[in-house]
Amino acid sequence: MKKAFFVLAVLFFVNSICFAQMSGNRIYGNQGYAQQNKRKPQTNTGTVRSGSQLLIEANVLLNLKPDSYVAVFSVAQESKTAEESNNRVNTLVEDFLKSLSGLGVTKNDIYVDFITQNKVYDFEVTGNIAKQYLAGIETKKTVAVKFKNRDSFEKIVIAATKVGIYDLIKVDYIVNDFEAVKERLFDEALKVIKKKEIRYQNSFGMTLKSYGLLSEKYDAFYPAERYENYQASESGAVENTSYRDGKTFVYLRKSTTFFYEPLNGDSFDRMINPISIEPTVQFTVYLQVQYGVL
């Protein structure tokens, strides 16, 4: 099955059930350099003539609702021994899976992945000496839960928190048939090319002959890549730079707000399905065809 994974993000579980969008804590990794260097779709260059040749471009955006979703949770437990740590994780996972059976989620819709089992160290302080020692073992696993109905999401997350699982990593949005998406995009882009060909011939009295396709580029954009963040707060300004001398400053926590900023249709020749309040998988295609002017 061909899949497109569409990852949305948010703050934490308590906030996630308050939003219409399904989300995960992975959003916190989308800041900094990665946030400033997002991928961009290939759009029209605006170049029409290349020597004696004419170039006609088309770029199309498709907003598509997913066929299903996969919510991924992290489960971690620390104990004195590896066996005890693993058993504690398994207990949490088993309790979670039992609660999911009441929500119509089958065994085929669940996958438990063993991630890591690592040593945990701490320090024992004696006088001026802090000596490190082995404090225990931590086992980490993930539980992936597939579901089709968006309304099931909150119930699944609540079931997780009731057994002590609080870390929702992400929600993947899955589109099953990539080939059908590419065919639809190509057909729509070709219509744009043909329409421009006729317009140029009628408008400028030229006769065009197609010499072939120069560029064909497909792409998919996930909401995790399209999230922006900001902090709505202001602080006082002090001109004297020595005001910090000898002082310890304790700052209030400023909440960071995240919001989804999808690709809009402004830079595209055609947009299939309008952008709605519900996030969608966004697919794009760029075609460039070479013509001879007769």
Beta strands, then each sheet from edge to edge (+ up, - down):
strand 1: 6-8
strand 2: 49-50
strand 3: 53-64
strand 4: 68-79
strand 5: 110-126
strand 6: 129-147
strand 7: 167-174
strand 8: 208-221
strand 9: 227-230
strand 10: 257-260
strand 11: 270-272
strand 12: 281-293
sheet 1: 1+ 7- 4+ 6- 5+
sheet 2: 2+ 3- 11-
sheet 3: 2+ 3- 12+ 8-
sheet 4: 9+ 10-
end
